[in-house]
Amino acid sequence: QVQLVESGGGLVQPGGSLRLSCSASGLPLGYYAIGWFRQAPGKEREGVSCISRGDQNTYYAHSVKGRFTISRDNAKNTVYLQMNSLKPEDTGLYYCTRYSLFNQCVSGSSGALDAWGQGTLVTVSS
């Protein structure tokens, strides 16, 4: 019944931009904190960004600060991740998931409400 769908990935040159979208089917995302995560082949999954349910707080991993921006549009029931100045090390599968509490997303503690979905592939290469 609950499913999040990631989209917007693709192949981009270093320094380019992409905007990822996280959309919901069957529930309003506005009730939850949302986190973006990514995983490259052979690497551990890492947290990228989080946004609170009320848009009061945002969090960014050190590796993406100043380059990525997380936002949400509750009217469209969508959370976005604007990615600028992309680097090859940004390559990976990007996932989104819900949390009841913003701090759970930031800390990486157990509390994700969704299993990892299909994700959207971001490839940054010359």
Secondary structure, DSSP 8 states (H G I E B T S, - for coil): --EEEEE--EEE-TT--EEEEEEEESS-GGGSEEEEEEE-TTS--EEEEEE-TTSS-EEE-TTTTTTEEEEEETTTTEEEEEE-S--GGG-EEEEEEEESSHHHHHHT-S-B-S-----EEEEE--
